[in-house]
Amino acid sequence: MPSITFKGALAENFSPGRKGKLPNWIVCHRMVGFLGGTDSTFAKHNKRGPVSTHFGIGRRPNGGPVAISQYVSLDDTAFGNGNNVDKNGIEVDSEWNRRQFPSRPNLHTISIEHEDGATGHRGIVDEEIIATSIELVALLLSGDPARVRAAGIKFKKDAVVEALGRIPRDSSHIIDHHFIAGGLKPRCWRKWLDDAGFPQARYMKELDGVMHQGGDDMPLLIGRPTGKKIGTAAVRRQGSNFIFANNTRLPIEGGTVRNVMGLVRLAEPLDKHGGDRTTLLLVQSPKAPHWGFLVAGDTDWPAGQTAPG
């Protein structure tokens, strides 16, 4: 993936913080232009109102290698997805509104602009830019603050990256701008000129492939200390994560596994029992908490284990 350059945005073009919200959607835009123009637009006052996204992907300089700009910290609110209402404040006819998703999309989204060269390039988002976008989103969805920070992406609190790791990998959460804005944004990112629009099905398939590179499948048994089974799942270990078949990721930090959907608490060292047996402590529900274990490669519960305080 190309290096990420933090370009920033004029203060009036974004809002610090997210009013207590965390991102739960990734929104893909087309620039109707070039990366250099987007860099410039977000850095200055705009007569039509404040505007920004978190990232832009294109070629710098025009026609040069693919590059990634970051304009707004992940913790902060970019102004790229707010037009799910018209100028009178009336909700537009869009998939976002029909599903009754949150009324202020900017607070809940990470937004990415994609260079299309406007009419001179027939609106085409080229293959290398799409591939780079998939790599960027895979990194964000890793939910791994250390990896995201090492890539040069700006954020203040680990919680915002951990929230990204909980975004469902589906076509209702990795979307284009038209999904939110409907007819107010008919080209963003839908068919226009010679471009077929946001290749969502392919994007999701290739994203899944990037996130599942390496590692071997390993069965996991999910249950309670009594031994009663809750269910089973396939999981593979990939670098610093366990990845379930449903794409839920368990980050491994300091020999422990924690933070899946905010429910996993401190786990035992991965090699405590030797071999491929790994025992983890799980809180299944914060509303009705009870403790259980995830056991890999072994169907017997370890003796003497009890839930902490």
Helices and strands as residue ranges (DSSP letters): E 4-6, G 11-13, E 14-15, E 25-30, H 35-42, E 55-59, E 66-70, E 77-78, H 95-98, G 105-108, E 109-114, G 118-121, H 127-141, H 145-150, H 158-164, E 174-176, H 177-181, G 182-184, H 200-211, E 217-223, E 229-238, E 241-244, E 249-253, E 256-257, E 278-283, E 291-296
